C-alpha cells in the first residue's frame, strides 16, 4: 500500500476508515483489522456496525503532525 503524504493527511475528513489510518501508519489490512478487533489499534477507533472509524486528529497526533500547520508538500 502506498503511504499518504502530509498534505493528503491534513485534508482528511473528521474521521477516516480503518484502512486509510492503517495506510498512514504503515500497517497492512490484515494487521489493522487484527489490532482493531483486539482493541490494540495504535490510536482510538470508533466502531459503527461492522465499520471501524479513526478520528483524524488523533491519527495526526500519533504521527506527530499538527493539523493547524499548512503542509509544504
N, C-alpha and C positions, 0 to 999 in steps of 0.2 A: 504494500500500500504506500502511495506517495504521501509524504508529510505535508502539513499545512504551513504556509508562510505566515509571518507575523501579521501582515496586512489581512490575510484571509481569516486568521483567528479573531482579529479585532472587529471584523464585520459580521461575526456570527450573531444570531438572534439570542434572546434571553436564555434559552435552553437549546441544547443540541442533542442529537440522538447518540446512543452509546458508541456506535461505530465511528462517528466523527470525533468524539472525545478520544477513543482508542487510537485513532489515526494520529491525532495531535500528540499523544503520549508515546507513540511508537509501539503500541500493542497490537497484536493480531486479533482477528474476530473471535476465535475460539477462546483465547486467553481473556479477552474483555468480558465475554459472557460468563466464563467460569468465575472470574473475580466478582462480577455483579451479583451472580446467584448466591455466592458465599458471603456477600456483604463486605468484600475486601477491595472493592474498586478504589483506586488512589484518591478520589475525591467523592463528595456526596453525590448520590444518584437518587432520582425520583422514579418510582415505578408507577406507571399508569397502565393498568390492564397488563398486557404482555410486553409493553414497550418500556424501555429504560431511557430516561432523560437526564442530562447532566447540566446543572446551572453553569452557563458560560463564564460568569465572573469567577466562580470557584476554580474552573479549569484554567483560566488565565492566571489566577493567583498561584496555582500549583506549578505552572510553567514559568513563574517569575515575570509575568508580563503585566504592566499597568495599563488597563484598558483606556484610561483617560489620556495617555500619551500617544499622539499620532505615530503611526508606523512610517519608517523611511523606505520600506521595500515596495 
